[in-house]
């Protein structure tokens, strides 16, 4: 089995894991969160949505200028992923330090972890896109980054829809105008709420913050690697189907 066959096999295993039904505890937690969200006034939802939208957009804008173009055109997919894993290690260490620091700092610093961690995640995704040779200034690339972000941090049901979009990106990207910001913020917030609430508890906040951030970056790394694998394989298949012009 060559490296490409191995990667395709790993992607299929990962896809099955993504499509697997969640455990009972996750389903109960999701139902409880849905009930709580239903009690929150629509005006409050709009304020939260707009706040997260602006936070994400600010991070996207900043990451564009902090991410340097990578000269990886002649690298194989396997070599690119080696660079991505090296980059993940660096971002993960930063997230662990940040999570421990804000977790130990009480309520205000604990709340500050939310935008700081979001920034680290987005910078990592920009780095991944750049290593794969995509132009992170292009609107469609930022949109793809947001879909990868949602795939990593959403409920099981929403993940299935996002995975479907990513799996057919070349066909559907021209039809996509924007992401649903309310869905993005609600899914993300619900996904990390419980862990982040524990991070605010005195005495255990630092440990929880470091552990949670490590795992959240790990999950984002696995998701990004597989999402860009799917995209690479699909692009290669499309290219191979195009017949050469005959003289």
C-alpha positions in Angstrom: 0.0 0.0 0.0 1.5 3.3 -1.1 1.2 6.6 0.9 -1.8 7.8 -1.1 -3.7 4.6 -0.7 -2.9 4.7 3.0 -4.2 8.2 3.3 -7.4 7.4 1.4 -8.0 4.5 3.7 -7.4 6.7 6.8 -9.8 9.3 5.4 -12.5 6.6 5.0 -12.0 5.4 8.6 -12.2 9.1 9.8 -15.4 9.7 7.8 -17.0 6.7 9.4 -16.0 8.0 12.8 -17.5 11.4 11.9 -20.8 9.8 10.8 -21.0 7.6 13.8 -24.0 8.3 16.2 -22.9 10.0 19.4 -23.1 8.5 22.8 -26.1 8.9 25.1 -24.4 11.5 27.3 -23.6 13.7 24.3 -27.2 13.4 23.0 -28.6 14.3 26.5 -26.3 17.3 26.7 -27.3 18.4 23.2 -31.0 18.2 24.0 -30.4 20.2 27.2 -28.4 22.9 25.3 -31.2 23.1 22.6 -33.7 23.7 25.4 -31.6 26.4 26.9 -31.1 28.0 23.5 -34.8 28.0 23.0 -35.3 30.0 26.2 -32.8 32.7 25.1 -34.6 35.6 23.4 -34.1 36.1 19.7 -32.6 39.5 20.3 -29.9 37.9 22.5 -29.1 35.3 19.9 -28.7 38.1 17.3 -26.3 40.0 19.6 -24.2 36.8 20.3 -24.2 35.9 16.6 -23.0 39.3 15.6 -20.4 39.4 18.3 -18.9 36.0 17.2 -19.2 36.9 13.6 -17.1 40.1 14.2 -14.7 38.2 16.3 -14.2 35.5 13.6 -14.0 38.0 10.8 -11.4 40.1 12.7 -9.4 36.9 13.2 -9.7 36.0 9.5 -8.5 39.4 8.5 -5.5 39.4 10.9 -4.5 35.8 10.0 -4.4 36.8 6.3 -1.5 39.2 7.0 0.2 37.0 9.6 0.3 34.0 7.3 3.2 34.0 4.9 2.9 32.2 1.5 4.6 28.8 1.5 6.8 27.5 -1.3 5.4 24.0 -1.2 4.4 23.5 -4.8 6.8 20.7 -5.4 6.1 18.9 -2.2 4.0 15.7 -2.0 0.9 15.5 0.1 2.8 13.5 2.7 5.5 16.1 2.9 3.0 18.9 3.3 1.3 17.0 6.1 4.7 16.7 7.9 4.9 20.5 7.9 1.3 20.7 9.1 2.0 18.4 12.0 5.0 20.5 13.0 2.9 23.6 12.8 0.2 21.9 14.9 2.7 21.1 17.6 3.6 24.8 17.9 0.0 26.0 18.0 -1.0 23.3 20.4 1.8 24.4 22.8 0.7 28.0 22.6 -2.9 26.9 23.3 -1.9 24.9 26.3 0.0 27.8 27.8 -2.8 30.2 27.1 -5.4 27.8 28.5 -3.5 27.2 31.7 -2.8 30.9 32.2 -6.4 32.0 31.6 -7.8 29.1 33.6 -5.7 30.0 36.6 -6.7 33.6 36.4 -10.3 33.5 37.6 -13.5 34.5 35.8 -12.3 37.5 33.7 -9.2 35.8 32.4 -11.2 32.6 31.9 -13.7 34.4 29.7 -10.7 36.0 27.8 -9.7 32.5 26.7 -12.6 32.3 24.2 -11.3 34.9 21.7 -7.7 34.0 22.3 -8.2 30.3 21.6 -10.4 31.2 18.6 -7.5 33.3 17.2 -5.1 30.4 17.6 -7.4 28.0 15.8 -7.9 30.3 12.9 -4.2 31.1 12.5 -3.5 27.3 12.4 -6.2 26.8 9.7 -4.7 29.6 7.6 -1.3 27.9 8.0 -2.7 24.6 6.8 -4.3 26.3 3.7 -1.0 28.1 3.0 1.0 24.9 3.2 -1.4 23.3 0.7 -0.7 26.2 -1.6 -4.0 27.9 -1.5 -4.3 31.7 -1.6 -5.7 32.7 1.8 -6.6 36.1 0.5 -9.2 34.5 -1.8 -12.8 34.6 -0.5 -13.5 30.9 -1.3 -10.4 29.9 0.8 -11.6 31.8 3.8 -15.1 30.2 3.3 -13.5 26.7 3.1 -11.6 27.5 6.4 -14.9 28.3 8.1 -16.4 25.0 6.9 -13.4 23.1 8.3 -13.8 25.0 11.5 -17.5 24.0 11.7 -16.6 20.4 10.9 -14.3 20.3 13.9 -16.6 22.0 16.4 -20.3 21.1 15.8 -22.9 18.6 16.8 -23.0 15.2 15.1 -26.0 16.2 12.9 -24.4 19.5 11.7 -21.1 17.7 11.0 -22.8 15.4 8.6 -24.1 18.4 6.5 -20.7 20.2 6.6 -18.8 17.0 5.6 -21.1 16.6 2.7 -20.3 20.2 1.6 -16.5 19.6 2.0 -16.7 16.3 0.1 -18.2 18.1 -2.9 -16.4 21.4 -2.5 -15.4 21.9 -6.2 -19.0 21.4 -7.3 -20.7 23.5 -4.7 -18.3 26.3 -3.8 -19.6 28.6 -6.6 -23.1 28.4 -5.0 -22.0 29.4 -1.5 -22.3 33.0 -0.6 -21.5 32.9 3.1 -21.8 30.7 6.2 -24.9 30.7 8.4 -23.3 32.7 11.3 -26.0 32.0 13.8 -25.6 28.2 13.2 -21.8 28.6 13.4 -21.8 30.4 16.7 -24.4 28.3 18.3 -22.8 25.0 17.3 -19.4 26.2 18.4 -20.7 27.6 21.7 -22.7 24.5 22.5 -19.7 22.2 21.6 -17.2 23.8 24.0 -19.6 25.3 26.7 -19.3 22.5 29.3 -15.5 22.4 29.2 -15.1 26.1 29.2 -17.5 26.4 32.2 -15.2 24.0 34.1 -12.3 26.2 33.2 -13.8 29.0 35.3 -14.0 26.8 38.5 -11.3 27.9 41.0 -8.6 25.4 41.8 -9.0 23.2 38.6 -9.3 26.0 36.0 -5.6 25.9 35.0 -5.6 22.1 34.5 -8.9 22.0 32.7 -7.9 24.9 30.5 -4.6 23.4 29.4 -6.1 19.9 28.9 -9.1 21.3 27.0 -7.1 23.5 24.7 -4.7 20.6 23.9 -7.5 18.4 22.9 -9.4 21.1 20.9 -6.3 21.8 18.9 -5.7 18.1 18.4 -9.2 17.7 17.1 -8.9 20.7 14.8 -5.6 19.3 13.4 -7.1 15.9 12.6 -10.1 17.5 11.0 -8.0 19.9 8.9 -5.7 17.2 7.7 -8.5 15.0 6.5 -10.6 17.8 5.0 -7.7 19.0 2.9 -6.9 15.3 2.0 -10.5 15.0 0.6 -10.0 18.2 -1.3 -6.7 17.1 -2.8 -8.0 13.7 -3.8 -11.1 15.3 -5.4 -9.0 17.8 -7.3 -6.7 15.1 -8.6 -9.6 13.0 -9.8 -11.2 16.0 -11.6 -7.8 16.8 -13.3 -7.3 13.2 -14.4 -10.8 13.2 -16.0 -10.0 16.1 -18.3 -8.8 14.7 -21.7 -5.7 16.2 -23.3 -6.3 18.2 -26.4 -5.4 16.3 -29.5 -3.6 18.0 -32.4 
